[in-house]
């Protein structure tokens, strides 16, 4: 009976045309790929934040960071997210300008 179960399990996984060891390798490759992708995204985010700070766009950087860590922003269109970042930067600069007077 156990042998029948094992054969059924093996034939079930082969019905897709991929051997079990191949499925395992594909999963491992996908995991490795996603880890590399995450590292690339983190590096990209770091570079963008560095550039924003270099150009003294700290309010933009802060707003962007909030968007990146808050999953609610994912559903928002890119241009909406960009506009919110730009408006945050403009508000801070406007406030600083008013303080100088």
C-alpha positions in Angstrom: 0.0 0.0 0.0 2.8 2.4 0.9 4.5 1.6 -2.4 1.3 2.6 -4.3 1.2 5.9 -2.4 4.8 6.7 -3.3 4.3 5.8 -6.9 1.2 7.9 -7.1 3.1 10.9 -5.6 6.0 10.5 -8.0 3.7 10.1 -11.0 1.7 13.1 -9.9 4.7 15.3 -9.8 5.9 14.0 -13.2 2.5 14.7 -14.8 3.7 18.2 -15.3 6.7 16.9 -17.2 9.2 18.1 -14.6 11.1 15.7 -12.3 10.9 16.3 -8.5 14.6 17.2 -8.3 14.1 19.6 -11.2 11.2 21.2 -9.4 13.4 21.6 -6.3 16.2 23.2 -8.3 13.7 25.6 -10.0 12.3 26.7 -6.6 15.9 27.2 -5.3 16.8 29.3 -8.3 13.6 31.4 -8.0 14.4 32.0 -4.3 18.0 33.0 -5.2 16.7 35.3 -7.9 14.3 37.0 -5.6 17.0 37.5 -3.0 19.2 39.1 -5.7 16.3 41.2 -6.9 15.6 42.4 -3.3 19.3 43.4 -2.9 19.2 45.3 -6.2 16.0 47.2 -5.1 17.6 48.0 -1.8 20.7 49.4 -3.5 18.5 51.4 -5.9 16.5 52.9 -2.9 19.8 53.7 -1.1 21.1 55.5 -4.2 18.0 57.5 -4.7 17.9 58.6 -1.1 21.6 59.6 -1.3 20.9 61.7 -4.3 17.8 63.4 -2.8 19.8 64.3 0.3 22.7 65.5 -1.9 20.2 67.9 -3.6 18.8 68.8 -0.2 15.4 67.3 -1.0 15.0 66.0 2.5 11.2 66.3 2.7 10.9 64.5 -0.6 13.2 61.7 0.7 11.2 61.5 3.9 7.9 61.2 2.0 9.4 58.6 -0.3 10.6 56.6 2.6 7.2 56.6 4.2 5.7 55.4 0.9 8.2 52.6 0.6 7.5 51.2 4.1 3.7 51.7 4.0 2.0 49.0 2.0 -1.1 51.2 1.5 0.9 53.2 -1.1 1.5 50.3 -3.4 -1.9 50.6 -4.9 -1.4 54.3 -5.8 -0.3 55.2 -9.3 3.3 56.4 -9.7 2.4 59.9 -10.7 0.2 60.3 -7.6 3.1 59.1 -5.4 5.5 61.4 -7.2 3.2 64.4 -6.7 2.8 63.8 -3.0 6.6 63.7 -2.6 7.0 66.9 -4.6 4.3 68.7 -2.6 5.9 67.7 0.6 9.2 69.2 -0.6 7.5 72.4 -1.8 5.6 72.8 1.5 8.9 72.6 3.5 10.7 75.0 1.2 7.7 77.4 1.3 7.7 77.3 5.2 11.5 77.9 5.3 11.1 80.9 3.0 8.4 82.3 5.2 10.6 81.9 8.3 13.4 84.0 6.7 11.1 87.1 6.4 
